[in-house]
Amino acid sequence: MSSVTTRLSPEEEQIVRLVATFVDEKVRPVAQELDHTNTYPEDLIEQMKEMGVYGLGIPEPYGDFGVSTSCYARVTEELSRGWMSLAGAFGGHSVVSKLILRFGTQEQREKYLPRMATGELRATMALTEPGGGSDLQALRTVARPDGDGWVVDGAKTWISNARRSGLIALLCKTDPAAKPAHRGISILLVEHGPGFTVSRDLPKLGYKGIESCELHFDGYRAPGDSVLGGVTGKGFNQMMAGLEVGRIQVASRALGVARAAFDDALRYAQERETFGKPIWEHQSIGNYLADMGTKILAARQLILHAAEVFDSGARADMEAGMAKLFASEMAATVTLDAIRIHGGYGYSTEFDVERYFRDAPLMIVGEGTNEIQRNVIARQLVQRPNPLR
């Protein structure tokens, strides 16, 4: 399905086209092998650095070109069209850069953002804990004041890029006794060091090549100035704001995977013949294609709308949640329908559609499950005046 680049500046349109060409020429030819061998895409990551992908959300004076969230979403979509794991390789990095840009002290911005913009320093965020799931206020990771710094103890799980990220935005409790609980939560910007262990890579259905890890903090010492923004107790609200762009990113990943599945299915439906005609001419297959194309374009509009609301400075949790909910559920449906259209070949590992099918469920549960998204959306529909105006 062809790209639509409305709502972008000419410079942003050029960036999207550059990434699309990179995907077609460099990513798609090797994605299947990298995925099936669970190989970290070092060469592709280096090319993404050179293209400036890691600095897309970082404006001057820290980066070269800070793009709109709509452009960021479109770049994510294109990378996911090639191989969803590539979008995951910079997703958390982008959220952390937005957190530092919006909430960080001047010293934190100057220390981290220039190196993050080039990809020299890569970042990820650590929220989820074993047994905690989506209940972020029930954190057990604690940072206790000690002299001029903090001592951190606790564990995190399902942390993408944890081995290769030099900076971790760690959500933790700096005041375990605070009431309500969210007032005692802070984000610490931590780096690898004694007492911080990346213990193992978790086995996964899809999202291959990019590690998702368990982290353990046992007496880890963080400097006093590592608290994002320099003030404790702000971390929960800061992370909720960061998750707005994170959910737009996950929705864009789902859209890219669905586009890839649709493109393959559309091509196959025109090439494959049964009963003397291409299978798309059979009504059942044509109906699948019609529904797939309609849902993909609807998802894109939701994503671009959420991106525009986010860039306006208005609260975008409902819009990002809607985009993430719809796009991820759509991707699960579209990838399964692509398998149906391919028939037995869709179940074969020789065709890419089985990879799309394995990758799609991540977007349903990642960055807050869709059950959580529905809660967020319902609450905002009730609380906002004229919520769908």
C-alpha positions in Angstrom: 0.0 0.0 0.0 1.5 3.3 -1.0 2.6 5.8 1.6 0.6 9.0 2.2 2.8 11.8 3.4 0.2 14.6 4.0 0.6 16.7 7.2 4.4 16.6 6.9 6.8 19.3 5.8 8.7 18.8 2.6 11.8 18.0 4.6 9.9 15.4 6.7 8.5 13.8 3.5 12.0 13.4 2.3 13.0 11.7 5.6 10.1 9.2 5.3 11.0 8.5 1.6 14.7 7.9 2.6 13.7 5.5 5.3 11.3 3.7 3.0 14.1 3.3 0.4 16.4 1.9 3.2 13.7 -0.6 4.2 13.1 -1.8 0.6 16.8 -2.0 -0.3 18.5 -3.0 2.9 16.0 -4.4 5.4 13.5 -6.5 3.6 16.2 -8.7 1.8 17.7 -9.7 5.2 14.8 -9.5 7.7 13.6 -13.1 7.3 17.1 -14.5 8.0 17.8 -12.2 10.9 14.4 -13.0 12.4 14.7 -16.8 12.1 18.2 -16.8 13.5 17.3 -14.3 16.2 20.3 -12.2 15.2 20.9 -8.7 16.5 20.9 -6.3 13.4 24.1 -4.5 14.1 24.8 -3.4 10.6 21.2 -2.1 10.1 21.4 -0.2 13.5 24.6 1.5 12.4 22.9 2.6 9.2 20.0 3.9 11.2 22.4 6.0 13.2 24.0 7.4 10.1 20.6 8.3 8.8 19.8 10.2 12.0 16.9 8.0 13.0 18.0 8.0 16.7 17.8 11.8 16.8 14.5 12.4 15.1 12.8 13.6 18.3 15.8 15.8 19.5 15.8 19.3 18.2 18.5 21.9 18.2 20.7 22.7 20.0 21.0 19.1 21.0 20.3 17.4 17.7 20.2 18.3 14.0 16.6 18.1 13.2 13.7 17.5 15.5 10.7 16.3 13.5 7.0 16.3 14.3 5.4 13.4 16.0 3.6 12.7 12.7 6.9 12.2 10.9 8.3 10.1 13.8 5.2 7.9 13.5 5.6 7.5 9.7 9.3 6.6 10.1 8.3 4.0 12.7 5.7 2.6 10.3 8.2 2.3 7.5 10.8 0.5 9.7 8.1 -1.9 10.9 7.0 -2.6 7.4 10.5 -3.9 6.9 11.1 -5.6 10.2 9.2 -4.6 13.4 12.3 -5.3 15.5 14.1 -2.3 14.0 11.4 0.0 15.2 11.7 -1.6 18.7 15.4 -0.9 18.6 14.8 2.9 18.9 11.3 3.0 20.4 12.2 3.3 24.1 15.2 5.5 23.2 12.8 8.0 21.6 10.6 8.0 24.7 13.5 8.6 27.0 14.8 11.5 24.8 11.3 13.1 25.0 11.3 12.7 28.8 14.7 14.4 29.1 13.8 17.1 26.7 10.5 17.9 28.4 11.3 17.3 32.1 15.1 17.1 32.4 17.3 19.7 34.0 19.5 21.8 31.8 22.5 19.7 32.9 20.7 16.5 32.1 19.8 17.7 28.6 23.3 18.8 27.9 24.8 15.6 29.3 22.7 13.1 27.4 20.8 14.5 24.4 23.7 15.3 22.1 25.0 11.7 22.3 21.5 10.3 22.1 20.8 12.2 18.9 23.7 10.5 17.2 23.0 7.1 18.6 26.3 7.0 20.4 24.3 6.7 23.6 21.2 4.6 23.4 18.5 4.6 26.0 15.6 2.5 27.2 13.0 2.7 29.9 12.5 0.3 32.7 8.9 0.1 34.1 7.5 -3.4 34.3 8.3 -5.6 37.2 7.9 -9.3 37.8 4.3 -9.8 39.0 3.5 -6.1 38.6 2.3 -5.9 35.0 0.4 -2.7 34.3 0.0 -1.6 37.9 2.9 0.8 37.9 1.9 2.3 41.3 2.7 -1.1 42.9 6.4 -0.8 42.2 8.8 -2.6 44.5 12.0 -1.2 43.1 13.2 1.3 45.7 15.8 4.0 45.7 16.8 5.1 49.2 18.8 8.3 49.9 22.3 7.6 51.0 24.7 10.5 51.5 24.8 12.5 48.3 23.2 9.7 46.2 20.7 6.9 46.0 20.9 3.1 46.7 18.7 1.1 44.4 17.3 -2.4 45.0 14.7 -4.2 42.9 14.0 -6.0 39.6 12.5 -5.2 36.2 11.4 -7.4 33.4 10.6 -7.2 29.7 13.1 -4.4 29.2 13.9 -4.0 25.5 17.5 -3.1 24.4 18.7 -3.4 28.0 22.1 -4.9 27.1 23.0 -2.3 24.5 21.5 0.8 26.1 23.9 2.9 28.0 21.1 4.9 29.8 18.1 3.5 31.6 15.1 5.6 32.6 14.3 3.7 35.8 10.8 4.1 37.4 11.2 3.5 41.1 10.0 4.5 44.5 12.0 7.2 46.3 9.3 7.5 49.0 7.7 4.1 49.6 5.5 5.5 52.4 3.9 8.3 50.2 0.1 8.5 50.0 -1.2 8.3 47.4 1.5 6.0 46.1 2.2 7.8 42.9 3.6 10.8 44.8 6.5 8.7 46.0 7.5 7.6 42.5 10.5 9.1 40.6 12.5 8.4 37.4 16.2 7.9 37.9 18.5 8.2 34.9 20.9 5.4 35.5 23.9 3.8 33.7 25.5 0.4 33.9 27.7 -0.2 36.9 28.3 -2.3 40.0 25.1 -3.6 41.5 23.2 -3.4 38.2 22.9 -6.8 36.4 21.2 -7.7 33.1 20.5 -11.3 34.1 18.9 -13.0 31.0 17.2 -12.5 27.7 13.6 -13.6 27.7 12.4 -16.1 25.0 9.7 -14.6 22.8 7.1 -15.6 20.2 8.2 -12.8 17.9 10.1 -9.5 18.1 13.3 -11.4 17.4 16.8 -10.0 17.2 16.2 -7.3 19.9 16.8 -8.5 23.4 14.1 -8.2 26.1 15.7 -8.7 29.5 15.4 -9.0 33.2 17.2 -6.4 35.2 18.4 -6.7 38.8 19.5 -3.9 41.1 21.3 -5.0 44.3 22.8 -2.1 46.2 23.3 -0.1 43.0 24.5 3.4 43.7 23.1 6.3 41.6 24.3 9.9 41.9 22.0 12.4 43.6 21.5 14.4 40.3 20.2 11.3 38.5 16.5 12.1 39.4 14.8 13.3 36.2 14.1 17.0 36.6 15.9 17.1 39.9 12.7 16.8 42.0 11.5 13.5 43.5 7.9 12.4 43.4 7.2 13.5 39.8 8.1 10.3 38.1 4.7 8.7 37.7 3.2 11.7 35.9 6.3 12.2 33.8 6.2 8.6 32.6 2.5 8.8 31.8 3.3 11.8 29.6 6.1 9.8 28.0 3.8 6.9 27.3 1.6 9.1 25.1 4.4 9.2 22.5 5.3 5.6 23.4 1.8 4.4 22.5 1.8 6.4 19.3 5.0 4.6 18.5 3.6 1.2 19.2 0.5 1.9 17.1 2.8 2.9 14.3 4.7 -0.4 14.6 1.4 -2.2 14.3 0.5 -0.2 11.3 3.8 -1.0 9.6 3.4 -4.8 10.3 -0.2 -4.7 8.9 1.0 -2.8 5.8 3.6 -5.4 5.1 1.1 -8.2 5.5 -1.4 -6.4 3.3 1.2 -5.7 0.6 2.2 -9.4 0.5 -1.4 -10.6 0.5 -2.4 -8.2 -2.3 0.5 -9.3 -4.5 -0.2 -13.0 -3.8 -3.9 -12.6 -4.5 -3.1 -11.2 -7.9 -0.5 -13.8 -8.8 -2.3 -16.9 -7.5 -5.0 -18.4 -9.7 -7.7 -20.9 -8.9 -10.6 -22.0 -11.1 -9.2 -20.0 -14.0 -8.9 -16.6 -12.4 -6.8 -14.6 -9.8 -8.0 -15.4 -6.3 -8.7 -11.7 -5.5 -11.6 -12.0 -7.9 -13.2 -14.6 -5.7 -15.6 -12.6 -3.4 -14.3 -14.1 -0.2 -10.7 -13.1 -0.9 -11.8 -9.7 -2.3 -13.7 -9.0 0.9 -10.7 -9.8 3.0 -8.6 -7.3 1.0 -11.2 -4.6 1.1 -11.5 -4.9 4.9 -7.7 -5.0 5.4 -7.1 -1.9 3.3 -9.9 0.0 5.0 -8.7 -0.8 8.5 -5.1 0.1 7.7 -6.1 3.6 6.4 -8.4 4.1 9.4 -5.5 3.2 11.8 -3.2 5.7 10.1 -5.7 8.5 10.5 -6.1 7.7 14.2 -2.3 7.7 14.6 -1.8 11.0 12.8 -4.6 12.6 14.8 -3.0 11.5 18.1 0.4 12.8 16.9 -1.1 16.2 16.1 -2.8 16.4 19.4 0.5 15.5 21.2 2.4 18.1 19.3 -0.2 20.8 20.1 0.8 20.4 23.8 -2.7 19.2 24.7 -3.3 16.1 26.7 -3.2 13.1 24.3 -3.6 10.0 26.5 -7.1 9.2 25.1 -6.0 9.8 21.5 -2.8 7.8 21.8 -4.8 5.0 23.6 -7.4 4.9 20.8 -4.6 4.8 18.2 -2.8 2.0 20.0 -5.9 0.0 20.7 -7.3 0.1 17.2 -4.0 -0.3 15.3 -2.8 -3.2 17.4 -6.1 -5.1 17.2 -6.2 -4.3 13.5 -2.7 -5.7 12.9 -3.6 -9.0 14.6 -6.6 -9.3 12.3 -4.9 -8.3 9.2 -1.9 -10.6 9.7 -4.2 -13.5 10.2 -6.2 -12.6 7.2 -2.9 -12.5 5.2 -2.3 -16.0 6.2 -5.8 -17.0 5.1 -5.2 -15.5 1.7 -1.9 -17.3 1.3 -3.5 -20.6 2.3 -1.0 -23.3 3.3 1.9 -21.1 2.2 1.0 -18.6 4.9 1.8 -21.2 7.5 5.3 -21.8 6.0 8.3 -20.1 7.4 9.4 -19.6 3.8 6.9 -16.7 3.5 7.1 -13.5 5.6 3.4 -13.5 6.6 4.1 -16.0 9.4 6.6 -13.5 10.9 4.1 -10.7 10.7 1.6 -12.9 12.5 4.1 -13.6 15.3 5.1 -10.0 15.7 1.6 -8.5 15.8 0.6 -9.7 19.4 3.4 -7.6 21.0 1.6 -4.4 20.1 -1.6 -5.7 21.9 0.2 -6.2 25.2 3.1 -3.8 24.9 3.2 -0.2 26.3 0.2 -0.9 28.4 -2.2 -3.7 27.5 -5.3 -3.0 25.4 -7.4 -3.6 28.5 -5.6 -0.7 30.1 -6.1 1.4 27.0 -9.8 0.8 27.2 -9.8 2.0 30.8 -7.9 5.2 29.9 -10.2 5.9 27.0 -13.4 5.3 29.0 -12.2 7.5 31.8 -11.4 10.4 29.4 -14.7 10.0 27.5 -16.5 10.6 30.8 -14.2 13.3 32.2 -13.7 15.5 29.1 -16.3 17.9 28.0 -17.3 17.1 24.4 -14.6 14.4 24.2 -15.0 13.6 20.5 -15.4 17.1 19.2 
